[in-house]
Amino acid sequence: MRVTIESKFYNFLDIIYKIMKLSIFFILSSLGIVTLFSSLTSVAYITRKWIDNGKIEIFKNYKKLFRENIRESVVLTLIFFLLFIILEIGKKLSFIYGILEIYFLMYFFIIAYIKANYEMKIKNIFSFAFKFLNLNIWIIVPFLGVLYLIYVIFVFNIFLFIVFGIGLGLIFLNILIYYTLKKYNK
């Protein structure tokens, strides 16, 4: 078998390499925890460009968008962490808080995606994301399914989970949001 740049095998390996790069950039840039939103925004932007164009310079675009969103990132991440702490404490009282936690996690991802790909004021992003999630509540089911699948596949090897699992999960989530939002772009 001859492997050339045009071969399917080469393209497959290139996709695996890009997923690995994206996962590693995400993990390294999220180590400061308060930069989580900026990291998610960067991944969302790169995923969208990757879907639209097929080719993208990952490092350059990731770095650029990460820097652009760092100020808002700190504030938004702290707000959502406070919310998650409250919901985590509430989970001891009722399972409803666990459901709300999943809902707000999805809300956080959708906000990051919209922030990365649309020119909107932050107030409008919150409003649109809330309406979008409520109209498309079904989006949570495949999200949880993929998270569980990634957990089952990579639970025994933390290295593979870090290098592939996180990237695959984020890419799947962004593709799901992308195609769901596509109907609103028309």
C-alpha positions in Angstrom: 0.0 0.0 0.0 1.4 3.3 -1.0 0.7 6.2 1.3 0.5 9.6 -0.4 -0.9 12.9 0.8 -4.1 12.3 -1.2 -4.7 8.8 0.3 -7.6 8.1 2.7 -5.1 6.6 5.2 -3.1 9.8 5.3 -6.2 11.9 5.7 -7.3 9.7 8.5 -4.0 10.1 10.3 -4.1 13.8 9.7 -7.5 14.1 11.4 -6.2 12.0 14.4 -3.2 14.3 14.6 -5.3 17.4 14.6 -7.7 16.0 17.3 -4.6 15.3 19.4 -3.2 18.8 18.9 -6.6 20.4 19.7 -7.0 18.3 22.9 -3.5 19.1 24.1 -4.0 22.9 23.4 -7.3 22.8 25.2 -5.9 21.0 28.3 -2.8 23.2 28.5 -4.8 26.4 28.1 -7.4 25.2 30.7 -4.9 24.4 33.4 -5.5 27.9 34.9 -9.2 26.8 35.3 -10.4 30.5 34.9 -9.4 30.3 31.3 -11.8 27.4 30.6 -14.3 29.6 28.7 -11.5 31.0 26.4 -10.3 27.5 25.7 -13.8 26.3 24.8 -14.3 29.4 22.6 -11.1 28.6 20.8 -12.1 25.0 20.2 -15.5 26.0 19.0 -14.0 28.4 16.5 -11.5 25.9 15.2 -14.1 23.2 14.9 -16.4 25.4 12.9 -13.7 26.5 10.5 -12.6 22.9 10.2 -16.1 21.9 9.2 -16.5 24.8 6.8 -13.1 24.7 5.1 -11.7 21.3 5.8 -8.3 22.9 6.5 -7.3 25.2 9.3 -4.1 26.3 11.0 -4.9 25.1 14.5 -2.1 26.7 16.7 -2.2 30.2 15.1 -6.1 30.4 15.3 -6.3 28.9 18.8 -3.7 31.3 20.2 -5.4 34.3 18.5 -8.9 33.5 19.7 -7.7 32.5 23.2 -6.0 35.9 23.7 -9.1 37.8 22.4 -11.4 36.1 24.8 -9.3 35.9 28.0 -10.9 38.9 29.8 -14.4 37.8 29.4 -13.4 34.2 30.0 -12.3 34.8 33.5 -15.6 36.5 34.5 -17.8 33.9 32.7 -15.9 31.0 34.0 -16.1 32.3 37.6 -19.8 32.8 37.3 -20.4 29.3 36.0 -18.1 27.8 38.6 -20.1 29.5 41.3 -23.3 28.2 39.8 -21.9 24.7 39.6 -20.7 24.8 43.2 -24.3 25.8 44.2 -25.7 23.0 42.1 -23.2 20.5 43.4 -24.2 21.3 47.0 -27.9 21.0 45.9 -27.3 17.5 44.5 -27.0 16.3 48.0 -30.7 17.4 48.5 -32.3 16.3 45.3 -31.4 14.8 41.9 -33.1 17.7 40.2 -29.9 19.7 40.9 -27.9 17.1 38.9 -30.2 17.6 36.0 -29.8 21.4 36.3 -26.1 20.9 36.4 -26.1 19.0 33.0 -28.4 21.7 31.6 -26.1 24.5 32.6 -23.0 22.6 31.4 -24.7 22.5 28.0 -25.6 26.1 28.3 -21.9 27.0 29.0 -20.8 25.1 25.9 -23.4 26.7 23.7 -22.4 30.2 24.9 -18.8 29.4 24.1 -19.8 28.3 20.6 -21.9 31.3 19.9 -19.2 33.7 21.3 -16.6 32.1 19.0 -18.6 32.2 15.8 -21.1 35.1 15.9 -20.6 38.8 16.5 -23.0 39.5 19.4 -23.0 41.3 22.6 -22.6 39.1 25.7 -26.1 39.9 26.9 -27.5 38.8 23.5 -25.4 35.6 23.6 -26.9 34.6 26.9 -30.4 35.3 25.7 -29.9 33.5 22.4 -28.2 30.5 24.0 -31.0 30.1 26.5 -33.7 30.2 23.8 -31.6 27.9 21.6 -31.1 25.3 24.4 -34.8 25.4 25.4 -36.0 24.9 21.8 -33.4 22.1 21.3 -33.4 20.4 24.6 -33.0 17.0 22.8 -29.3 18.1 22.1 -28.5 17.0 25.7 -29.2 13.3 25.0 -26.5 12.7 22.3 -24.1 14.9 24.4 -24.5 12.7 27.4 -24.3 9.6 25.2 -21.0 10.7 23.7 -19.6 11.6 27.1 -20.5 8.2 28.4 -19.1 6.4 25.3 -15.8 8.4 25.6 -15.6 7.5 29.3 -16.2 3.8 28.7 -13.6 3.7 25.8 -10.9 5.7 27.6 -11.5 5.0 31.3 -8.6 2.6 31.6 -6.0 4.8 29.9 -5.8 8.3 31.1 -3.3 9.3 28.4 -5.6 8.3 25.6 -8.5 10.0 27.4 -6.5 13.3 27.6 -5.1 13.1 24.0 -8.2 11.8 22.2 -11.3 11.6 24.5 -11.5 15.3 25.3 -10.9 16.4 21.8 -13.4 14.0 20.3 -16.0 15.0 22.9 -15.5 18.7 22.2 -15.5 18.2 18.4 -18.6 16.1 18.5 -20.4 18.7 20.7 -19.4 21.5 18.4 -20.5 19.6 15.3 -23.9 18.9 17.0 -24.3 22.6 17.9 -23.1 23.7 14.4 -25.7 21.6 12.5 -28.5 22.5 15.0 -27.7 26.2 14.6 -27.5 25.9 10.9 -31.3 25.9 10.6 -31.3 29.3 12.4 -28.8 30.8 10.0 -31.1 30.3 7.0 
